[in-house]
Structure formats: C-alpha cells, structure tokens
Amino acid sequence: MDFTKKTRECVQQIHPYVPGKPIEEVQRELGITSVIKMASNENPLGPSTEVRQALVHHLDKINYYPDANAFYLKEALAKELDVPAEMIVFGNGSDDVNKVLGETLLNPEDEVIIPQPTFSQYEYITLLMGAKPVFVRGEGLEHDLGAMLKAVTSKTKMVFICNPNNPTGTIVRKDELVRFLTALPKGITVVIDEAYGEFVTDPDFLSGLDCLKQGFTNVVVYRTFSKIYGLAGLRLGYAVADPTLTEQMNRVREPFNVNLLAQIAGIAALNSKMHLNLSKELVKSGRSYFYEQLDAMGVKYLQTQANFILIHCGKDSRDIYEFLLQNGIIVRATHSFGLPEYIRVTFGTAEQNERFFRVFKQTMSAESL
Ligand SMILES: Cc1ncc(COP(=O)(O)O)c(C=O)c1O
C-alpha cells in the first residue's frame, strides 16, 4: 500500500528536517578519516570531565526507568536560574519541549507567527497541529518585530522569537523586545528560544527569563544542554514558563521523556563551571578569528552572538559546501533556510578554525578566478 496520500493532510505539508551531515557518514562516503563537523552548532570541546565521570558512575543503573519528574535535575536547574522548580519542563532536547508546547496549545486554524529566516522546528510543530504558519520576513535577515506585530490577528495563538537567531546569530535588542511584549495582546504566547543564549556577550540582550520575572507571564523560554554544555547526543532541553502552563505541558509530555543518563549528565554539567567558561571563551575567540579572517578576505558575514556565523559567499554556496566536504569539513549550506548564497559555520577549536580557513580560502580564490 502507498501511504503517502493516506496520512493526515497536515503531515503531507511538513518538509523533512535537514540535519547537518554526521561525521561517520562523510568518513564512510568519502573514505577520509580526519573529518570535522562545524555544521550543527555543537560544542567542539565535548562534555566536561565532571559529566564524563558522572556518566560512568551511573552506567549500571540504566536497567531502571528514569525519574519521570527529573526531581534532582529540576532542583539544580531551578537554583541555577533562580526560578521556582514548577516553572521548568524538561524534554528530550528542546525540540521535544517545542513539540509538547505545540501539542498543549495549538488547535487547527490557530495562527502562529514565525519570523524568517529561522529554525525550522517552529514551522514543523505548527503544521503538525494543523495550525497556520504566518511567516514574517523583514527587510534584512534580522527578526522584524514591528512587522510581526502587524501580522497579529484575532486568530494569533503563538509567536516565535529565536534569540540569538539560527541561522543568523543576530539578537533582538532589549528595548525592541520589551516594546513588542508590551504591545502584544496578553493572550498570545510568546516563545523565546534561547538555545544559544549562554553565548551572548552583547549587553543589549534581555533574556526571556527576565521578561518572565518582570511579569510577562505569556513568555515561554526554551533552553538546551545541547550547545554550551556539549550534550547534544544525550538530548536534554527545557522550557521555563508560567506554572499554569507547565502543569498542562506535564500532562502532554511522555512520562519518561528525559533518559536517566541525560538527567545525571545535566546535573553534572550545571556543576562544570570551568568547562562552561572555557566554552564561552572558545566561542569569543572563534568570533574574533573569523571576523579577522573574513575581513581580510573581503567576505561578508553577519555579526554573531551565537557559536556560529553566517557567511555570505556571494553566489550559490553549494560548490563551496561540497569542496569543504571533500576536504573533510562539514558546514551547513543554508538553502533550506531560503539562503542559497550563504553557509553557516560553527566555531571549532583554534586548530579546526584554522583548517577551515585553509580550505575556505582555496575554494573562494578558485571561485573568483
Ligand atoms: C534555535 C534552536 N533551537 C533549538 C534547537 C534544538 O535543540 P535541542 O538539541 O535541545 O533539541 C536548535 C538546534 O540546532 C536550535 O538551533
């Protein structure tokens, strides 16, 4: 039987997720062993020593189900963020949290405002629930909160803000955000996805957590352990929201949606302050190095507050992406974001960054001949 036309109509509208290529796949396909991945905004330092030790210590407990309420992890995180534990909902990555929130809130026909370009999962959950994505593209590549406000109708249920945004690395400024939240009808839920929030150094950034603490109780903040904490493979993310919403989300989520090792690793990661600082420093020096090299090459890019950078290649970037791949460097071509002339590159270690530029310079000079 052919199922393609038998599925729910909304499922047929979903575009399959485009992930960064896994290292093993490139090794297998191209027969090269030394492959580096600068495609999925992971932490090149790996997990902290504290996390490694805690995982080894708890390995022989995986015959037991995990704590369905992630009690100890929640307590530790609540203390870290200075919020009540009942305002936190964990998920199998923040992707899972996003799905749970959509399943909790969205009805068919609801409108969801999604800035462009941005992370694909906001569109995914909107379509999955049979709701209607309302895409808003500003003049530049940054979120245009003014235009998003104008897109609000009586059917608007939810608005997404990705701060810093993937794939641009840009942030929404403090004043802009407060103005937006103040002007928006209070019954509309505002998701502020801060997957890259810990990397921000710009003092003009206002966290969604502060918005919540200032009384904007319609704000839901997403965060993740996949990026700065180096735990992408274990899948751990969370939302912080008003307790009346988290209580409903807890009804919807799968009971064991955070595995036992992820809970252990999360607690250890919160205690790994040195690793956290090293990760931040690595990104800061990565930014400066990329700016310096790209400026010297005369290549345009966006100033970034995240652990990656969006580079304008000046022409379709597919050949550049392929050349880098053939040389064992996986970056992200941004065609699926509607940006065919760009690549998105995650900052690596100093050595990886240098290797990237050795190859990138070759391909860019070959392109300009
Ligand atoms: C903006 C944004 N939000 C969420 C995620 C997903 O994070 P997680 O690994 O916690 O599911 C990503 C991953 O790339 C992202 O870029």
The ligand as an SDF file (V2000), in Angstrom:
LIG
                    3D

 16 16  0  0  0  0  0  0  0  0999 V2000
   17.3680   27.7020   17.7360 C   0  0  0  0  0  0  0  0  0  0  0  0
   17.4120   26.2710   18.1010 C   0  0  0  0  0  0  0  0  0  0  0  0
   16.5110   25.8020   18.9730 N   0  0  0  0  0  0  0  0  0  0  0  0
   16.5120   24.5290   19.3520 C   0  0  0  0  0  0  0  0  0  0  0  0
   17.4280   23.6310   18.8320 C   0  0  0  0  0  0  0  0  0  0  0  0
   17.3280   22.1930   19.2190 C   0  0  0  0  0  0  0  0  0  0  0  0
   17.9950   21.9520   20.3700 O   0  0  0  0  0  0  0  0  0  0  0  0
   17.9260   20.5280   21.0920 P   0  0  0  0  0  0  0  0  0  0  0  0
   19.1650   19.8040   20.7250 O   0  0  0  0  0  0  0  0  0  0  0  0
   17.8350   20.8730   22.5320 O   0  0  0  0  0  0  0  0  0  0  0  0
   16.6980   19.8200   20.6070 O   0  0  0  0  0  0  0  0  0  0  0  0
   18.3850   24.0650   17.9280 C   0  0  0  0  0  0  0  0  0  0  0  0
   19.3630   23.1160   17.3850 C   0  0  0  0  0  0  0  0  0  0  0  0
   20.1060   23.3620   16.5000 O   0  0  0  0  0  0  0  0  0  0  0  0
   18.3630   25.4220   17.5490 C   0  0  0  0  0  0  0  0  0  0  0  0
   19.2350   25.8960   16.6610 O   0  0  0  0  0  0  0  0  0  0  0  0
  1  2  1  0
  2  3  1  0
  2 15  2  0
  3  4  2  0
  4  5  1  0
  5  6  1  0
  5 12  2  0
  6  7  1  0
  7  8  1  0
  8  9  2  0
  8 10  1  0
  8 11  1  0
 12 13  1  0
 12 15  1  0
 13 14  2  0
 15 16  1  0
M  END
$$$$
